[in-house]
């Protein structure tokens, strides 16, 4: 396309200062791949620039993990800097690209395109995670702790990775891609990456080391070094994938909750989920540094919430009539700090909801400690009041209740389960969040504002769900 540029010069010649040359990934192949990727990328669930044309694709690194030989598949690991209208500096995406001379019918949905012309004429290009042979190669690299230039694979000490596990790509919609191996392991491959250790790896390792059974045990991971220039982030680790124990025979928290709406009794499970959440918070506070937020930091929290409200109200007209009332929630939070109150801050899940928890025969397990993917990684790694996770789960109960429509029975279901979750948390945690009216209102309001912006952009039909919370939270300062 005339308004799009792509470049592999950085991969071939070193590009910007500090940019690493892509070993064994030939520039001619990369030149042929990029036009195909340009058309395929916007169609992916995990691509953040939907609806905005791609203006530039640049290869930051390209590493050949498997060279094609005869009828065997080739495998190339790519980090791409992608710019689209409104993206500023752009986003960095991880792709694992497979190449084949022929493509089985079963892999047709994974096809990225066909190279026409040049030395690679006729070569078929696909999303390698959907190719069982190539996905199996990744698992083998994790098992053996292999290294390819700056791309390193690691196995957790004492962890075993069996051979002969058949891979399959998970079907759940998410911002990453997961591959399940047999009934033993699951590999999450992060699609949009940035410099710094991903919180999902960091917190999962910390919880496992602390002996927590509330997370699937980490088995391995792979990472690289940030290859972009010599400015911010240069030389930092970049988490690319996390391998964990797969938990068969479990039930998704969201599906379980939905099945009980509006008249079923889910309160016992909500109570246990509150306990499990408090256990995780306690373990994280013991395993990782904590902070105490004083007046200045609390005021900064409130200012950030206010700024997000103003930005969301500018984009979502339905929020406009509630701006003044909602701002009062954040002003009350700031007043806590002005009055001498301090708040403990620690590492938290950061994006907790019913879809991030599994019910196992032994209790609830929490997943996906990545945090909100749209936020910068340094913000996701920052200690925060644990009430943020609590408020987010309360919002999830509202979502479940109203998923199939509003009504008195659904509202009563949400109220019962919100109360049960808070009660369970209070029995195990070091405080009762139900008594923290100002904190709970501020954090729940902040979450509902975010939801309004998200739904308006991505799922307009769902906008009434968070708007119902906006009406409730603006009407009364009480939780």
C-alpha positions as CSV (number, residue, x, y, z in Angstrom):
1,X,0.0,0.0,0.0
2,X,1.2,3.4,-0.8
3,X,0.7,4.8,2.7
4,X,2.5,2.0,4.4
5,X,6.3,1.5,4.7
6,X,8.1,-1.6,6.0
7,X,11.8,-2.1,6.5
8,X,14.1,-4.9,7.3
9,X,17.2,-2.7,7.0
10,X,17.6,-2.8,10.8
11,X,17.6,-6.6,10.8
12,X,20.2,-6.7,8.0
13,X,22.6,-3.9,8.9
14,X,22.1,-3.2,12.6
15,X,19.8,-0.2,12.0
16,X,19.6,2.2,14.9
17,X,22.5,2.2,17.4
18,X,22.3,-0.8,19.7
19,X,19.9,-2.8,17.4
20,X,21.0,-6.4,17.1
21,X,21.5,-8.1,13.8
22,X,19.0,-10.9,13.2
23,X,21.1,-14.1,13.0
24,X,20.2,-16.6,10.3
25,X,16.9,-14.8,9.3
26,X,17.7,-13.6,5.8
27,X,16.7,-10.1,4.8
28,X,15.2,-11.4,1.5
29,X,12.8,-13.7,3.4
30,X,11.9,-10.9,5.8
31,X,11.2,-8.6,2.8
32,X,8.8,-11.2,1.5
33,X,7.1,-11.8,4.8
34,X,6.3,-8.2,5.8
35,X,3.7,-7.5,3.0
36,X,1.8,-10.7,4.0
37,X,2.0,-9.8,7.7
38,X,0.7,-6.3,6.9
39,X,-2.6,-7.7,5.6
40,X,-2.9,-10.4,8.2
41,X,-2.1,-8.5,11.4
42,X,-5.2,-6.3,11.7
43,X,-7.4,-9.4,11.6
44,X,-6.0,-10.8,14.8
45,X,-7.9,-10.7,18.1
46,X,-4.8,-9.5,19.9
47,X,-3.9,-6.6,17.6
48,X,-4.5,-3.3,19.4
49,X,-4.9,-1.1,16.4
50,X,-8.2,-2.3,15.0
51,X,-9.8,0.2,12.7
52,X,-6.6,2.2,12.2
53,X,-4.5,1.6,9.1
54,X,-1.0,0.4,9.6
55,X,1.5,3.0,8.5
56,X,4.8,1.3,9.2
57,X,6.2,-2.2,10.0
58,X,9.8,-2.5,11.1
59,X,11.7,-5.7,12.0
60,X,13.5,-5.2,15.4
61,X,14.8,-8.8,15.5
62,X,14.4,-11.9,13.5
63,X,15.8,-15.3,14.6
64,X,15.6,-18.5,12.7
65,X,14.7,-21.3,15.1
66,X,14.3,-24.0,12.5
67,X,15.6,-24.0,8.9
68,X,13.3,-25.7,6.4
69,X,14.7,-28.8,4.8
70,X,12.9,-30.8,2.2
71,X,9.2,-31.0,3.3
72,X,9.9,-29.9,6.9
73,X,8.7,-26.6,8.2
74,X,10.8,-23.6,8.9
75,X,10.4,-21.4,12.0
76,X,11.3,-17.7,12.4
77,X,10.8,-15.7,15.6
78,X,10.1,-12.0,14.9
79,X,9.8,-8.8,17.0
80,X,8.0,-6.2,14.9
81,X,7.5,-2.5,15.6
82,X,4.1,-1.6,14.1
83,X,2.8,1.9,13.8
84,X,-0.8,2.8,12.9
85,X,-2.7,6.0,12.8
86,X,-2.8,7.4,16.3
87,X,-0.3,5.0,17.8
88,X,2.6,7.5,18.3
89,X,5.8,5.5,18.7
90,X,3.9,2.3,17.8
91,X,3.6,-1.1,19.5
92,X,6.0,-4.1,19.4
93,X,4.5,-7.5,18.6
94,X,5.9,-11.0,18.8
95,X,5.3,-13.4,15.9
96,X,6.3,-16.9,15.4
97,X,6.1,-17.5,11.7
98,X,6.2,-20.9,10.1
99,X,7.1,-21.7,6.4
100,X,5.9,-24.7,4.4
101,X,6.0,-25.9,0.8
102,X,2.6,-27.5,1.3
103,X,-0.2,-26.9,3.8
104,X,-2.5,-29.5,5.2
105,X,-6.2,-28.6,5.2
106,X,-6.2,-28.6,9.0
107,X,-3.8,-25.7,9.0
108,X,-5.6,-23.5,6.4
109,X,-7.0,-21.2,9.1
110,X,-3.5,-20.4,10.2
111,X,-2.3,-19.3,6.8
112,X,-0.8,-15.8,6.7
113,X,-0.2,-15.9,2.9
114,X,1.9,-17.1,0.0
115,X,5.1,-15.6,-1.2
116,X,5.0,-14.7,-4.9
117,X,8.3,-14.2,-6.7
118,X,11.9,-14.1,-5.6
119,X,14.0,-16.8,-4.1
120,X,11.1,-18.0,-1.9
121,X,8.4,-18.0,-4.5
122,X,5.5,-20.3,-3.6
123,X,6.5,-20.6,0.1
124,X,3.5,-20.7,2.4
125,X,3.6,-18.6,5.5
126,X,1.5,-19.4,8.6
127,X,1.1,-18.6,12.3
128,X,3.5,-21.2,13.7
129,X,1.7,-21.7,17.0
130,X,-1.1,-23.5,15.1
131,X,1.3,-26.0,13.5
132,X,1.7,-28.9,15.9
133,X,5.2,-29.7,14.7
134,X,6.4,-26.1,15.2
135,X,4.7,-25.7,18.5
136,X,6.4,-28.9,19.6
137,X,9.7,-27.4,18.7
138,X,9.1,-24.5,21.1
139,X,8.3,-26.9,23.9
140,X,11.5,-28.8,23.1
141,X,13.6,-25.6,23.4
142,X,12.0,-24.9,26.8
143,X,12.8,-28.5,27.9
144,X,16.4,-28.2,26.8
145,X,17.0,-24.6,27.9
146,X,18.2,-23.6,24.4
147,X,19.6,-20.2,23.5
148,X,19.6,-18.5,20.1
149,X,21.6,-15.3,20.1
150,X,19.6,-13.1,22.6
151,X,16.6,-15.4,22.6
152,X,16.8,-17.6,25.7
153,X,14.6,-20.5,26.8
154,X,14.5,-21.4,30.5
155,X,13.1,-24.4,32.5
156,X,12.1,-23.8,36.2
157,X,14.5,-25.7,38.6
158,X,13.2,-29.2,39.2
159,X,10.4,-28.9,36.6
160,X,9.9,-31.7,34.2
161,X,8.7,-31.2,30.6
162,X,7.5,-34.6,29.1
163,X,8.0,-35.5,25.5
164,X,5.2,-36.5,23.1
165,X,2.6,-34.0,24.3
166,X,0.2,-33.1,21.4
167,X,-0.3,-29.3,21.2
168,X,-3.6,-27.4,20.5
169,X,-4.2,-23.7,20.5
170,X,-6.7,-22.4,23.0
171,X,-10.0,-21.1,21.8
172,X,-10.7,-18.4,24.4
173,X,-10.6,-14.8,23.2
174,X,-7.7,-13.1,24.8
175,X,-4.9,-10.6,24.2
176,X,-2.3,-13.4,23.9
177,X,-2.2,-16.9,22.4
178,X,-2.1,-20.0,24.5
179,X,-1.1,-23.5,23.4
180,X,-2.1,-26.5,25.5
181,X,0.2,-29.5,25.4
182,X,-1.7,-32.7,26.2
183,X,-3.4,-32.4,29.5
184,X,-0.1,-31.3,31.3
185,X,1.1,-27.9,30.2
186,X,0.0,-24.6,28.8
187,X,2.2,-22.1,27.1
188,X,1.1,-18.5,27.0
189,X,2.8,-16.5,24.2
190,X,2.6,-12.8,24.8
191,X,1.8,-11.0,21.6
192,X,2.3,-7.3,22.4
193,X,5.5,-6.9,24.3
194,X,7.6,-4.2,25.9
195,X,10.8,-3.9,27.9
196,X,10.7,-5.3,31.5
197,X,9.8,-8.6,33.1
198,X,6.1,-9.4,32.5
199,X,4.2,-9.3,35.8
200,X,2.6,-12.7,34.9
201,X,6.1,-14.3,35.1
202,X,7.3,-12.3,38.0
203,X,4.3,-12.8,40.3
204,X,3.7,-16.4,39.3
205,X,7.3,-17.3,40.2
206,X,7.1,-15.3,43.5
207,X,3.9,-17.1,44.5
208,X,5.2,-20.5,43.6
209,X,8.4,-19.8,45.6
210,X,6.2,-18.8,48.5
211,X,4.4,-22.2,48.3
212,X,1.1,-20.8,47.1
213,X,-1.3,-23.3,45.6
214,X,-3.5,-20.5,44.2
215,X,-1.6,-20.3,40.9
216,X,-0.7,-23.0,38.4
217,X,3.0,-23.9,38.9
218,X,5.4,-22.2,36.5
219,X,7.4,-24.7,34.5
220,X,9.4,-22.5,32.1
221,X,9.6,-19.3,30.1
222,X,11.4,-17.7,27.2
223,X,12.7,-14.1,26.9
224,X,14.9,-11.8,24.9
225,X,16.6,-8.5,25.4
226,X,14.9,-5.3,24.2
227,X,16.5,-4.7,20.8
228,X,15.2,-1.2,20.0
229,X,17.8,1.5,19.9
230,X,19.8,2.7,22.9
231,X,17.2,4.8,24.7
232,X,14.6,3.8,27.3
233,X,14.4,0.1,27.8
234,X,17.5,-0.8,25.8
235,X,19.1,-4.0,27.2
236,X,16.1,-4.8,29.5
237,X,14.6,-8.3,29.5
238,X,11.5,-8.9,27.5
239,X,9.2,-11.8,28.6
240,X,8.0,-13.6,25.5
241,X,6.2,-16.7,26.9
242,X,5.3,-18.5,30.1
243,X,4.8,-22.2,30.5
244,X,2.7,-23.4,33.4
245,X,1.0,-26.6,34.6
246,X,-2.3,-27.1,32.8
247,X,-5.2,-27.9,35.1
248,X,-7.7,-30.3,33.5
249,X,-11.1,-30.9,35.0
250,X,-11.5,-27.3,36.1
251,X,-14.4,-24.9,35.6
252,X,-14.1,-21.3,34.4
253,X,-15.3,-18.8,37.0
254,X,-17.2,-16.7,34.5
255,X,-19.2,-19.7,33.1
256,X,-19.9,-21.0,36.6
257,X,-21.2,-17.7,37.7
258,X,-23.4,-17.2,34.6
259,X,-25.0,-20.6,35.1
260,X,-26.3,-19.5,38.5
261,X,-27.8,-16.2,37.3
262,X,-30.4,-15.0,38.3
263,X,-31.8,-17.5,40.8
264,X,-29.0,-19.9,41.5
265,X,-27.0,-19.9,44.7
266,X,-23.4,-19.0,44.0
267,X,-22.6,-17.3,47.3
268,X,-20.6,-20.2,48.8
269,X,-18.3,-20.1,45.8
270,X,-18.1,-16.3,46.0
271,X,-17.1,-16.5,49.6
272,X,-14.4,-19.0,48.9
273,X,-13.2,-16.9,46.0
274,X,-12.9,-14.0,48.4
275,X,-10.7,-16.1,50.7
276,X,-8.5,-17.2,47.8
277,X,-8.0,-13.6,46.6
278,X,-7.0,-12.6,50.1
279,X,-4.6,-15.5,50.4
280,X,-2.9,-14.4,47.1
281,X,-2.6,-10.8,48.3
282,X,-1.1,-11.9,51.6
283,X,1.4,-14.1,49.9
284,X,2.4,-11.3,47.5
285,X,2.8,-8.8,50.3
286,X,5.2,-11.2,52.0
287,X,7.2,-12.2,48.9
288,X,7.7,-8.8,47.3
289,X,8.3,-5.2,48.5
290,X,5.5,-3.2,49.8
291,X,5.1,0.6,50.2
292,X,3.1,3.0,52.3
293,X,1.2,5.7,50.4
294,X,1.1,9.1,52.1
295,X,-0.8,12.3,51.3
296,X,1.1,13.0,48.1
297,X,0.8,9.5,46.7
298,X,-2.9,9.3,47.6
299,X,-3.6,12.6,45.9
300,X,-1.7,11.3,42.9
301,X,-4.0,8.2,42.8
302,X,-7.1,10.5,42.9
303,X,-5.7,12.8,40.2
304,X,-5.1,9.9,37.9
305,X,-8.6,8.6,38.4
306,X,-10.0,12.1,37.7
307,X,-7.9,12.4,34.5
308,X,-9.1,9.0,33.3
309,X,-12.7,10.1,33.9
310,X,-12.3,13.3,31.9
311,X,-10.7,11.4,29.0
312,X,-13.4,8.8,29.0
313,X,-16.2,11.4,29.3
314,X,-14.8,13.1,26.2
315,X,-15.0,9.9,24.3
316,X,-18.2,8.5,25.7
317,X,-21.0,11.1,25.7
318,X,-23.2,8.9,28.0
319,X,-20.7,9.7,30.8
320,X,-21.0,13.5,30.6
321,X,-24.1,13.9,32.9
322,X,-22.3,12.0,35.7
323,X,-18.9,13.7,35.7
324,X,-19.5,16.0,38.7
325,X,-20.9,13.2,40.9
326,X,-18.2,10.7,39.9
327,X,-15.4,13.3,40.6
328,X,-16.6,13.4,44.2
329,X,-15.6,9.8,44.6
330,X,-12.0,10.7,43.7
331,X,-12.1,13.9,45.8
332,X,-13.1,11.9,48.8
333,X,-10.2,9.6,48.2
334,X,-7.8,12.6,48.1
335,X,-9.3,13.8,51.4
336,X,-8.3,10.6,53.1
337,X,-4.7,11.6,52.4
338,X,-5.3,15.2,53.4
339,X,-6.7,13.9,56.7
340,X,-3.5,12.0,57.5
341,X,-4.6,8.5,56.3
342,X,-2.0,6.3,54.8
343,X,-2.6,3.3,52.5
344,X,-0.5,0.1,52.2
345,X,0.5,-0.7,48.6
346,X,1.7,-4.0,47.2
347,X,1.9,-6.1,44.1
348,X,-1.6,-7.1,42.9
349,X,-3.2,-9.1,40.1
350,X,-4.2,-5.9,38.3
351,X,-7.0,-7.3,36.1
352,X,-9.0,-9.6,38.3
353,X,-12.4,-10.8,37.1
354,X,-14.4,-14.0,37.0
355,X,-12.8,-15.0,33.7
356,X,-9.3,-15.0,35.4
357,X,-10.1,-17.7,37.9
358,X,-10.6,-21.4,37.8
359,X,-12.5,-23.7,40.2
360,X,-10.5,-26.8,40.8
361,X,-11.4,-29.8,43.0
362,X,-9.1,-28.2,45.6
363,X,-10.4,-24.7,45.4
364,X,-10.1,-21.5,43.4
365,X,-7.0,-20.7,41.4
366,X,-6.1,-17.3,40.0
367,X,-4.6,-16.9,36.4
368,X,-3.1,-14.3,34.2
369,X,-1.2,-11.9,36.5
370,X,-0.2,-9.8,33.5
371,X,-2.3,-6.9,34.6
372,X,-4.2,-4.6,32.2
373,X,-2.4,-5.2,28.9
374,X,-3.2,-1.6,27.7
375,X,-1.2,-0.1,30.5
376,X,2.6,0.4,30.4
377,X,4.5,-2.5,32.0
378,X,6.1,-0.2,34.6
379,X,2.7,0.9,35.8
380,X,1.5,-2.7,36.0
381,X,4.5,-3.6,38.1
382,X,3.9,-0.7,40.6
383,X,2.6,-1.5,44.1
384,X,-1.0,-0.6,44.5
385,X,-3.7,-0.8,47.2
386,X,-5.0,-4.4,47.2
387,X,-8.5,-3.0,47.1
388,X,-8.1,-2.4,43.4
389,X,-8.4,-6.2,42.8
390,X,-11.3,-6.4,45.2
391,X,-13.2,-3.6,43.3
392,X,-12.5,-5.2,40.0
393,X,-14.0,-8.5,41.1
394,X,-17.1,-6.7,42.4
395,X,-17.5,-5.2,38.9
396,X,-17.2,-8.7,37.4
397,X,-20.2,-9.9,39.5
398,X,-22.2,-7.1,38.1
399,X,-21.2,-8.1,34.6
400,X,-22.3,-11.7,35.2
401,X,-25.6,-10.6,36.6
402,X,-26.4,-8.3,33.7
403,X,-25.0,-10.4,31.0
404,X,-28.4,-11.6,29.8
405,X,-30.3,-8.5,30.8
406,X,-31.2,-6.4,33.8
407,X,-33.9,-7.0,36.3
408,X,-34.6,-7.3,40.0
409,X,-33.5,-10.9,40.3
410,X,-30.2,-10.3,38.5
411,X,-29.5,-7.2,40.7
412,X,-30.3,-9.3,43.8
413,X,-27.9,-12.0,42.6
414,X,-25.1,-9.4,42.1
415,X,-25.7,-7.9,45.6
416,X,-25.6,-11.3,47.3
417,X,-22.4,-12.4,45.6
418,X,-20.6,-9.1,46.0
419,X,-21.3,-9.3,49.8
420,X,-20.2,-13.0,50.0
421,X,-17.0,-12.2,48.2
422,X,-16.2,-9.3,50.6
423,X,-17.1,-11.5,53.6
424,X,-14.7,-14.3,52.4
425,X,-12.0,-11.8,51.8
426,X,-12.4,-10.3,55.3
427,X,-12.0,-13.7,57.0
428,X,-8.6,-14.3,55.4
429,X,-7.2,-10.9,54.7
430,X,-5.8,-8.3,57.1
431,X,-8.8,-6.0,56.7
432,X,-12.5,-5.9,55.8
433,X,-12.9,-4.0,52.5
434,X,-16.6,-3.7,53.0
435,X,-15.9,-1.1,55.7
436,X,-13.7,1.0,53.4
437,X,-16.5,2.9,51.7
438,X,-14.4,5.7,50.3
439,X,-11.7,3.4,48.9
440,X,-14.2,0.9,47.5
441,X,-16.3,3.6,45.8
442,X,-13.2,5.3,44.3
443,X,-11.7,2.2,42.9
444,X,-15.0,0.7,41.7
445,X,-15.8,4.0,40.0
446,X,-12.4,4.1,38.3
447,X,-13.0,0.6,37.0
448,X,-16.5,1.3,35.8
449,X,-15.2,4.4,33.9
450,X,-12.6,2.3,32.2
451,X,-15.2,-0.3,31.3
452,X,-17.4,2.4,29.7
453,X,-14.6,3.5,27.5
454,X,-13.7,-0.1,26.6
455,X,-17.2,-1.1,25.7
456,X,-17.9,2.1,23.7
457,X,-14.9,1.3,21.6
458,X,-15.1,-2.5,21.3
459,X,-18.6,-3.8,22.3
460,X,-21.1,-0.9,22.2
461,X,-24.0,-3.3,22.9
462,X,-22.4,-4.0,26.4
463,X,-22.1,-0.3,27.3
464,X,-25.4,-0.4,29.4
465,X,-23.6,-2.8,31.9
466,X,-21.0,-0.4,33.2
467,X,-23.4,2.5,32.8
468,X,-25.7,0.9,35.3
469,X,-22.8,1.0,37.8
470,X,-22.1,4.6,36.9
471,X,-25.7,5.5,37.8
472,X,-25.4,3.7,41.1
473,X,-22.0,5.0,42.1
474,X,-22.9,8.6,41.2
475,X,-26.2,8.5,43.1
476,X,-24.7,7.6,46.5
477,X,-21.3,7.7,48.2
478,X,-22.0,4.5,50.0
479,X,-20.7,1.2,48.8
